[in-house]
Amino acid sequence: MSQSAPQTNTRANYALADELQAAEARYAEANPNGLAQWQRACAAMPGGNTRTVLFYSPFPLTMARGEGAYLWDLDGHRYADFLNDFSAGLYGHSHPVIRQAMAEALEAGLTLGGHNRYEEKLAALICARFPSIELVRFTNSGTEASLMAVLTARAVTGRRRILVFEGGYHGGVFYFAPGGSPLNLPVDWLVGRYNDIGHAEALIVRHAGELAAILVEPMQGGGGSIPGDPAFLGALREAATRAGCLLIFDEVMTSRLGPGGLQGELGVTPDMTVLGKYLGGGASFGAFGGRAEIMERFDPRSPEAFPHAGTFNNNVLSMAAGTAGLEMVFTPEAANELSARGEALRARLNEIARASGAPMQVTGLGSLMTIHFGRFASGEIRSVDDLADANQDAKALFHLEMLARGQYLARRGLMSLSLALSEDDLDTFADAAADVLAVHGPLMG
Ligand SMILES: Cc1ncc(COP(=O)(O)O)c(C=O)c1O
């Protein structure tokens, strides 16, 4: 979801481009095995890639293994993992409880082709946690869960249109970054401005009779860790009720931000919720759930039940790992503690940026955050519009320089903490960021 900001050709920009080129050359030299692996991959996959978000220039690293809070690439470098698979890796790598649960599931056999003993447990744990979820169904990914939620809203309301927000990301066919995607699901989308109550209310009133649902991330993740104002989300709740459409929260990323997800923290309860990522314990996972009255439409005992197939919907590895994780590791206390650690790290990084004078700003909530570069007109980042002038070269240079210091985060600046990261790891990351800003900060404006 990159924004290509037009950058003026100032002397500082030329100097930054030179520094970036030099950093890319150092990176290529340090990663000959990674480069060869990616070149081989290009022969069988377009751009050597099967997951767009993992690509970055000059070529992406290939990871050989992960353990606890760390990753090792094909060239033997060790990284402290501050990306954690775009938030799916909440438990760190190979957490003993998750491993044990997966080993037991493997022992009992995969692809059983029947109900298994884990799915009921995981469903009960999820229903107990998330205020909006009285009944839940599982899918293979967050994308599929978004699809099911949107299509369910259309089926139960008998209406067609869906309101989403600029900068929103709800999966591979739900991409609402500036410029959009030719591969989006062919639905009658209305696109509102995130955190703009007046604009959203006007759209909802104008299209009330045809609006099936409002689909929104309570914090935009892929869009840049931009929190939704509680007032904005509360206004969407009221407007949805008035318009007779469903409010769907996409909590694929944000469900980790409190014991009951971000909805629990905000006290705003949607009609349906979409889940994914870490809730499968690190295996493929998605889920959609909501009010019983809506979800009961899937009850196969009814002759009019909505069909919802999926060979791997209840695959035992995800069900077993997800159950063990929620039951034994990511307890409500652990969720609160991780959020507090994330808040402290974000504040510290912002303080480092302020003290260095570098135009870096870290947005987010709890253990999810994104590092941005640029002197933003309004100062505050409340929507993707505010990021239109972001300095992408500065971000790329920061990324490569952090990799060179053994710190792993996304090229787009996204970070998500795992439970495995220690206080020492957080200190080392902050020191590395301070060092990068001390060396390159003056050019990053
Ligand atoms: C908010 C949000 N919704 C949905 C998805 C899609 O999930 P998946 O990648 O499992 O299809 C993502 C993935 O990043 C996401 O961040």
The ligand as an SDF file (V2000), in Angstrom:
LIG
                    3D

 16 16  0  0  0  0  0  0  0  0999 V2000
   -7.4170   -5.2470    8.7970 C   0  0  0  0  0  0  0  0  0  0  0  0
   -7.1920   -6.4440    7.9350 C   0  0  0  0  0  0  0  0  0  0  0  0
   -8.2500   -7.0990    7.4420 N   0  0  0  0  0  0  0  0  0  0  0  0
   -8.1100   -8.2040    6.6780 C   0  0  0  0  0  0  0  0  0  0  0  0
   -6.8680   -8.6900    6.3630 C   0  0  0  0  0  0  0  0  0  0  0  0
   -6.7310   -9.9040    5.4950 C   0  0  0  0  0  0  0  0  0  0  0  0
   -6.2710  -10.9990    6.2220 O   0  0  0  0  0  0  0  0  0  0  0  0
   -5.5080  -12.1900    5.4690 P   0  0  0  0  0  0  0  0  0  0  0  0
   -4.1750  -11.6610    5.0810 O   0  0  0  0  0  0  0  0  0  0  0  0
   -5.4540  -13.2910    6.4860 O   0  0  0  0  0  0  0  0  0  0  0  0
   -6.3450  -12.5580    4.2820 O   0  0  0  0  0  0  0  0  0  0  0  0
   -5.7290   -8.0370    6.8480 C   0  0  0  0  0  0  0  0  0  0  0  0
   -4.3830   -8.5290    6.5260 C   0  0  0  0  0  0  0  0  0  0  0  0
   -3.3930   -7.8710    6.6920 O   0  0  0  0  0  0  0  0  0  0  0  0
   -5.9060   -6.8850    7.6630 C   0  0  0  0  0  0  0  0  0  0  0  0
   -4.8500   -6.2090    8.1410 O   0  0  0  0  0  0  0  0  0  0  0  0
  1  2  1  0
  2  3  1  0
  2 15  2  0
  3  4  2  0
  4  5  1  0
  5  6  1  0
  5 12  2  0
  6  7  1  0
  7  8  1  0
  8  9  2  0
  8 10  1  0
  8 11  1  0
 12 13  1  0
 12 15  1  0
 13 14  2  0
 15 16  1  0
M  END
$$$$
